Amino acid sequence: ALLYLMTREQRAVRQQGESDMAGSRWYLRTTPLSTGNALLQSVDIEVSLHEDFSSVIQSRRAWFSAVGGQQ
């Protein structure tokens, strides 16, 4: 959900963070990808229980409009 609140400039930069939920510390990172299309942004989102991401639990790709919306 936070990706939707970020500006397109923030989504274009790799982000990393952590959160405590359900008695575990979760690590997350986003990696922007080139789409070859000036109208689209793409971001890979990875979640792990390991700070070094040696074992990724979940990986998803999200697509966003690169025009309009939040500046």
Backbone atoms as SQL, in Angstrom:
CREATE TABLE atoms (id INTEGER PRIMARY KEY, chain TEXT, resi INTEGER, resn TEXT, atom TEXT, x REAL, y REAL, z REAL);
INSERT INTO atoms VALUES
  (1, 'A', 1, 'ALA', 'N', 0.820, -1.188, 0.000),
  (2, 'A', 1, 'ALA', 'CA', 0.000, 0.000, 0.000),
  (3, 'A', 1, 'ALA', 'C', 0.865, 1.254, 0.000),
  (4, 'A', 2, 'LEU', 'N', 2.010, 1.208, 0.663),
  (5, 'A', 2, 'LEU', 'CA', 2.858, 2.394, 0.704),
  (6, 'A', 2, 'LEU', 'C', 3.404, 2.768, -0.663),
  (7, 'A', 3, 'LEU', 'N', 3.591, 1.785, -1.547),
  (8, 'A', 3, 'LEU', 'CA', 4.078, 2.096, -2.889),
  (9, 'A', 3, 'LEU', 'C', 3.125, 3.025, -3.618),
  (10, 'A', 4, 'TYR', 'N', 1.827, 2.864, -3.377),
  (11, 'A', 4, 'TYR', 'CA', 0.843, 3.712, -4.040),
  (12, 'A', 4, 'TYR', 'C', 0.886, 5.135, -3.507),
  (13, 'A', 5, 'LEU', 'N', 1.379, 5.327, -2.295),
  (14, 'A', 5, 'LEU', 'CA', 1.472, 6.657, -1.703),
  (15, 'A', 5, 'LEU', 'C', 2.769, 7.363, -2.066),
  (16, 'A', 6, 'MET', 'N', 3.727, 6.624, -2.587),
  (17, 'A', 6, 'MET', 'CA', 5.015, 7.207, -2.952),
  (18, 'A', 6, 'MET', 'C', 4.889, 7.968, -4.271),
  (19, 'A', 7, 'THR', 'N', 5.720, 8.980, -4.430),
  (20, 'A', 7, 'THR', 'CA', 5.770, 9.680, -5.707),
  (21, 'A', 7, 'THR', 'C', 6.497, 8.799, -6.719),
  (22, 'A', 8, 'ARG', 'N', 6.348, 9.108, -7.983),
  (23, 'A', 8, 'ARG', 'CA', 7.035, 8.300, -9.000),
  (24, 'A', 8, 'ARG', 'C', 8.551, 8.409, -8.852),
  (25, 'A', 9, 'GLU', 'N', 9.039, 9.561, -8.363),
  (26, 'A', 9, 'GLU', 'CA', 10.480, 9.707, -8.143),
  (27, 'A', 9, 'GLU', 'C', 10.956, 8.779, -7.024),
  (28, 'A', 10, 'GLN', 'N', 10.164, 8.637, -5.960),
  (29, 'A', 10, 'GLN', 'CA', 10.522, 7.731, -4.863),
  (30, 'A', 10, 'GLN', 'C', 10.490, 6.281, -5.324),
  (31, 'A', 11, 'ARG', 'N', 9.520, 5.918, -6.179),
  (32, 'A', 11, 'ARG', 'CA', 9.442, 4.542, -6.678),
  (33, 'A', 11, 'ARG', 'C', 10.595, 4.214, -7.612),
  (34, 'A', 12, 'ALA', 'N', 11.239, 5.229, -8.190),
  (35, 'A', 12, 'ALA', 'CA', 12.323, 5.009, -9.142),
  (36, 'A', 12, 'ALA', 'C', 13.654, 4.715, -8.452),
  (37, 'A', 13, 'VAL', 'N', 13.670, 4.759, -7.120),
  (38, 'A', 13, 'VAL', 'CA', 14.891, 4.516, -6.344),
  (39, 'A', 13, 'VAL', 'C', 14.696, 3.271, -5.484),
  (40, 'A', 14, 'ARG', 'N', 15.719, 2.449, -5.410),
  (41, 'A', 14, 'ARG', 'CA', 15.648, 1.244, -4.574),
  (42, 'A', 14, 'ARG', 'C', 15.396, 1.628, -3.119),
  (43, 'A', 15, 'GLN', 'N', 14.461, 0.931, -2.487),
  (44, 'A', 15, 'GLN', 'CA', 14.103, 1.186, -1.088),
  (45, 'A', 15, 'GLN', 'C', 14.288, -0.109, -0.295),
  (46, 'A', 16, 'GLN', 'N', 14.576, 0.021, 0.984),
  (47, 'A', 16, 'GLN', 'CA', 14.704, -1.144, 1.855),
  (48, 'A', 16, 'GLN', 'C', 14.213, -0.761, 3.238),
  (49, 'A', 17, 'GLY', 'N', 13.566, -1.712, 3.932),
  (50, 'A', 17, 'GLY', 'CA', 13.064, -1.419, 5.267),
  (51, 'A', 17, 'GLY', 'C', 12.778, -2.691, 6.034),
  (52, 'A', 18, 'GLU', 'N', 12.217, -2.521, 7.223),
  (53, 'A', 18, 'GLU', 'CA', 11.879, -3.659, 8.071),
  (54, 'A', 18, 'GLU', 'C', 10.653, -3.308, 8.889),
  (55, 'A', 19, 'SER', 'N', 9.966, -4.366, 9.332),
  (56, 'A', 19, 'SER', 'CA', 8.765, -4.181, 10.142),
  (57, 'A', 19, 'SER', 'C', 8.593, -5.392, 11.047),
  (58, 'A', 20, 'ASP', 'N', 8.119, -5.157, 12.266),
  (59, 'A', 20, 'ASP', 'CA', 7.821, -6.249, 13.191),
  (60, 'A', 20, 'ASP', 'C', 6.334, -6.566, 13.112),
  (61, 'A', 21, 'MET', 'N', 6.022, -7.820, 12.776),
  (62, 'A', 21, 'MET', 'CA', 4.636, -8.284, 12.693),
  (63, 'A', 21, 'MET', 'C', 4.573, -9.746, 13.091),
  (64, 'A', 22, 'ALA', 'N', 3.517, -10.106, 13.792),
  (65, 'A', 22, 'ALA', 'CA', 3.251, -11.503, 14.151),
  (66, 'A', 22, 'ALA', 'C', 4.445, -12.147, 14.852),
  (67, 'A', 23, 'GLY', 'N', 5.139, -11.380, 15.689),
  (68, 'A', 23, 'GLY', 'CA', 6.252, -11.922, 16.451),
  (69, 'A', 23, 'GLY', 'C', 7.527, -12.139, 15.664),
  (70, 'A', 24, 'SER', 'N', 7.599, -11.628, 14.441),
  (71, 'A', 24, 'SER', 'CA', 8.798, -11.777, 13.610),
  (72, 'A', 24, 'SER', 'C', 9.205, -10.427, 13.046),
  (73, 'A', 25, 'ARG', 'N', 10.475, -10.313, 12.737),
  (74, 'A', 25, 'ARG', 'CA', 10.955, -9.125, 12.028),
  (75, 'A', 25, 'ARG', 'C', 11.003, -9.474, 10.544),
  (76, 'A', 26, 'TRP', 'N', 10.328, -8.654, 9.738),
  (77, 'A', 26, 'TRP', 'CA', 10.239, -8.857, 8.297),
  (78, 'A', 26, 'TRP', 'C', 11.067, -7.781, 7.596),
  (79, 'A', 27, 'TYR', 'N', 11.804, -8.189, 6.582),
  (80, 'A', 27, 'TYR', 'CA', 12.612, -7.261, 5.801),
  (81, 'A', 27, 'TYR', 'C', 11.999, -7.158, 4.413),
  (82, 'A', 28, 'LEU', 'N', 11.954, -5.953, 3.893),
  (83, 'A', 28, 'LEU', 'CA', 11.380, -5.756, 2.570),
  (84, 'A', 28, 'LEU', 'C', 12.260, -4.819, 1.769),
  (85, 'A', 29, 'ARG', 'N', 12.226, -5.025, 0.459),
  (86, 'A', 29, 'ARG', 'CA', 12.954, -4.124, -0.425),
  (87, 'A', 29, 'ARG', 'C', 12.198, -4.004, -1.740),
  (88, 'A', 30, 'THR', 'N', 12.345, -2.856, -2.340),
  (89, 'A', 30, 'THR', 'CA', 11.759, -2.618, -3.652),
  (90, 'A', 30, 'THR', 'C', 12.891, -2.303, -4.618),
  (91, 'A', 31, 'THR', 'N', 12.781, -2.835, -5.809),
  (92, 'A', 31, 'THR', 'CA', 13.782, -2.616, -6.842),
  (93, 'A', 31, 'THR', 'C', 13.081, -2.124, -8.099),
  (94, 'A', 32, 'PRO', 'N', 13.351, -0.887, -8.535),
  (95, 'A', 32, 'PRO', 'CA', 12.724, -0.389, -9.756),
  (96, 'A', 32, 'PRO', 'C', 13.293, -1.108, -10.978),
  (97, 'A', 33, 'LEU', 'N', 12.439, -1.316, -11.966),
  (98, 'A', 33, 'LEU', 'CA', 12.839, -1.990, -13.197),
  (99, 'A', 33, 'LEU', 'C', 12.563, -1.088, -14.389),
  (100, 'A', 34, 'SER', 'N', 13.379, -1.205, -15.397),
  (101, 'A', 34, 'SER', 'CA', 13.143, -0.468, -16.632),
  (102, 'A', 34, 'SER', 'C', 12.048, -1.177, -17.421),
  (103, 'A', 35, 'THR', 'N', 11.070, -0.417, -17.887),
  (104, 'A', 35, 'THR', 'CA', 9.978, -1.021, -18.657),
  (105, 'A', 35, 'THR', 'C', 10.150, -0.802, -20.152),
  (106, 'A', 36, 'GLY', 'N', 11.014, 0.134, -20.528),
  (107, 'A', 36, 'GLY', 'CA', 11.138, 0.462, -21.938),
  (108, 'A', 36, 'GLY', 'C', 9.953, 1.266, -22.444),
  (109, 'A', 37, 'ASN', 'N', 9.108, 1.715, -21.524),
  (110, 'A', 37, 'ASN', 'CA', 7.913, 2.471, -21.865),
  (111, 'A', 37, 'ASN', 'C', 7.851, 3.686, -20.941),
  (112, 'A', 38, 'ALA', 'N', 7.878, 4.870, -21.510),
  (113, 'A', 38, 'ALA', 'CA', 7.894, 6.099, -20.712),
  (114, 'A', 38, 'ALA', 'C', 6.613, 6.295, -19.912),
  (115, 'A', 39, 'LEU', 'N', 5.562, 5.545, -20.219),
  (116, 'A', 39, 'LEU', 'CA', 4.282, 5.705, -19.525),
  (117, 'A', 39, 'LEU', 'C', 4.130, 4.781, -18.325),
  (118, 'A', 40, 'LEU', 'N', 5.037, 3.786, -18.184),
  (119, 'A', 40, 'LEU', 'CA', 4.909, 2.796, -17.114),
  (120, 'A', 40, 'LEU', 'C', 6.152, 2.728, -16.238),
  (121, 'A', 41, 'GLN', 'N', 5.925, 2.516, -14.953),
  (122, 'A', 41, 'GLN', 'CA', 6.991, 2.186, -14.007),
  (123, 'A', 41, 'GLN', 'C', 6.708, 0.782, -13.494),
  (124, 'A', 42, 'SER', 'N', 7.759, 0.036, -13.229),
  (125, 'A', 42, 'SER', 'CA', 7.619, -1.293, -12.658),
  (126, 'A', 42, 'SER', 'C', 8.555, -1.417, -11.456),
  (127, 'A', 43, 'VAL', 'N', 8.070, -2.091, -10.408),
  (128, 'A', 43, 'VAL', 'CA', 8.841, -2.256, -9.181),
  (129, 'A', 43, 'VAL', 'C', 8.709, -3.702, -8.711),
  (130, 'A', 44, 'ASP', 'N', 9.833, -4.352, -8.430),
  (131, 'A', 44, 'ASP', 'CA', 9.811, -5.665, -7.792),
  (132, 'A', 44, 'ASP', 'C', 9.831, -5.464, -6.284),
  (133, 'A', 45, 'ILE', 'N', 8.995, -6.212, -5.571),
  (134, 'A', 45, 'ILE', 'CA', 8.890, -6.132, -4.119),
  (135, 'A', 45, 'ILE', 'C', 9.264, -7.500, -3.561),
  (136, 'A', 46, 'GLU', 'N', 10.226, -7.533, -2.641),
  (137, 'A', 46, 'GLU', 'CA', 10.663, -8.789, -2.036),
  (138, 'A', 46, 'GLU', 'C', 10.538, -8.707, -0.521),
  (139, 'A', 47, 'VAL', 'N', 10.140, -9.835, 0.089),
  (140, 'A', 47, 'VAL', 'CA', 9.983, -9.930, 1.544),
  (141, 'A', 47, 'VAL', 'C', 10.791, -11.125, 2.034),
  (142, 'A', 48, 'SER', 'N', 11.503, -10.928, 3.151),
  (143, 'A', 48, 'SER', 'CA', 12.339, -11.987, 3.713),
  (144, 'A', 48, 'SER', 'C', 12.353, -11.892, 5.234),
  (145, 'A', 49, 'LEU', 'N', 12.669, -12.993, 5.876),
  (146, 'A', 49, 'LEU', 'CA', 12.908, -12.996, 7.318),
  (147, 'A', 49, 'LEU', 'C', 14.388, -12.773, 7.626),
  (148, 'A', 50, 'HIS', 'N', 15.204, -12.686, 6.572),
  (149, 'A', 50, 'HIS', 'CA', 16.651, -12.520, 6.718),
  (150, 'A', 50, 'HIS', 'C', 17.081, -11.158, 6.194),
  (151, 'A', 51, 'GLU', 'N', 17.847, -10.436, 6.995),
  (152, 'A', 51, 'GLU', 'CA', 18.280, -9.088, 6.623),
  (153, 'A', 51, 'GLU', 'C', 19.067, -9.067, 5.317),
  (154, 'A', 52, 'ASP', 'N', 19.798, -10.144, 5.026),
  (155, 'A', 52, 'ASP', 'CA', 20.593, -10.204, 3.799),
  (156, 'A', 52, 'ASP', 'C', 19.803, -10.755, 2.604),
  (157, 'A', 53, 'PHE', 'N', 18.517, -11.032, 2.796),
  (158, 'A', 53, 'PHE', 'CA', 17.619, -11.547, 1.757),
  (159, 'A', 53, 'PHE', 'C', 18.137, -12.854, 1.167),
  (160, 'A', 54, 'SER', 'N', 18.847, -13.649, 1.992),
  (161, 'A', 54, 'SER', 'CA', 19.374, -14.929, 1.523),
  (162, 'A', 54, 'SER', 'C', 18.251, -15.898, 1.178),
  (163, 'A', 55, 'SER', 'N', 17.095, -15.709, 1.753),
  (164, 'A', 55, 'SER', 'CA', 15.925, -16.536, 1.445),
  (165, 'A', 55, 'SER', 'C', 14.712, -15.615, 1.332),
  (166, 'A', 56, 'VAL', 'N', 14.266, -15.387, 0.110),
  (167, 'A', 56, 'VAL', 'CA', 13.117, -14.513, -0.128),
  (168, 'A', 56, 'VAL', 'C', 11.841, -15.335, -0.002),
  (169, 'A', 57, 'ILE', 'N', 10.935, -14.878, 0.858),
  (170, 'A', 57, 'ILE', 'CA', 9.671, -15.577, 1.092),
  (171, 'A', 57, 'ILE', 'C', 8.661, -15.276, -0.004),
  (172, 'A', 58, 'GLN', 'N', 8.611, -14.029, -0.409),
  (173, 'A', 58, 'GLN', 'CA', 7.619, -13.604, -1.393),
  (174, 'A', 58, 'GLN', 'C', 8.233, -12.551, -2.306),
  (175, 'A', 59, 'SER', 'N', 7.907, -12.633, -3.576),
  (176, 'A', 59, 'SER', 'CA', 8.364, -11.649, -4.547),
  (177, 'A', 59, 'SER', 'C', 7.201, -11.316, -5.469),
  (178, 'A', 60, 'ARG', 'N', 6.962, -10.037, -5.673),
  (179, 'A', 60, 'ARG', 'CA', 5.866, -9.589, -6.532),
  (180, 'A', 60, 'ARG', 'C', 6.333, -8.423, -7.387),
  (181, 'A', 61, 'ARG', 'N', 5.706, -8.265, -8.537),
  (182, 'A', 61, 'ARG', 'CA', 5.978, -7.123, -9.408),
  (183, 'A', 61, 'ARG', 'C', 4.728, -6.255, -9.463),
  (184, 'A', 62, 'ALA', 'N', 4.935, -4.951, -9.299),
  (185, 'A', 62, 'ALA', 'CA', 3.830, -3.991, -9.366),
  (186, 'A', 62, 'ALA', 'C', 4.102, -3.017, -10.509),
  (187, 'A', 63, 'TRP', 'N', 3.018, -2.589, -11.158),
  (188, 'A', 63, 'TRP', 'CA', 3.106, -1.648, -12.272),
  (189, 'A', 63, 'TRP', 'C', 2.374, -0.368, -11.895),
  (190, 'A', 64, 'PHE', 'N', 2.942, 0.766, -12.289),
  (191, 'A', 64, 'PHE', 'CA', 2.364, 2.067, -11.974),
  (192, 'A', 64, 'PHE', 'C', 2.428, 2.964, -13.201),
  (193, 'A', 65, 'SER', 'N', 1.493, 3.872, -13.288),
  (194, 'A', 65, 'SER', 'CA', 1.547, 4.902, -14.317),
  (195, 'A', 65, 'SER', 'C', 2.704, 5.842, -14.000),
  (196, 'A', 66, 'ALA', 'N', 3.483, 6.175, -14.997),
  (197, 'A', 66, 'ALA', 'CA', 4.595, 7.105, -14.808),
  (198, 'A', 66, 'ALA', 'C', 4.169, 8.539, -15.084),
  (199, 'A', 67, 'VAL', 'N', 2.906, 8.733, -15.403),
  (200, 'A', 67, 'VAL', 'CA', 2.379, 10.081, -15.657),
  (201, 'A', 67, 'VAL', 'C', 1.156, 10.305, -14.791),
  (202, 'A', 68, 'GLY', 'N', 0.866, 11.562, -14.515),
  (203, 'A', 68, 'GLY', 'CA', -0.316, 11.882, -13.721),
  (204, 'A', 68, 'GLY', 'C', -0.146, 11.475, -12.277),
  (205, 'A', 69, 'GLY', 'N', -1.207, 11.529, -11.513),
  (206, 'A', 69, 'GLY', 'CA', -1.180, 11.142, -10.109),
  (207, 'A', 69, 'GLY', 'C', -0.293, 12.048, -9.298),
  (208, 'A', 70, 'GLN', 'N', 0.288, 11.492, -8.233),
  (209, 'A', 70, 'GLN', 'CA', 1.146, 12.288, -7.356),
  (210, 'A', 70, 'GLN', 'C', 2.409, 12.711, -8.079),
  (211, 'A', 71, 'GLN', 'N', 2.808, 13.913, -7.846),
  (212, 'A', 71, 'GLN', 'CA', 4.030, 14.429, -8.463),
  (213, 'A', 71, 'GLN', 'C', 5.136, 14.254, -7.512);
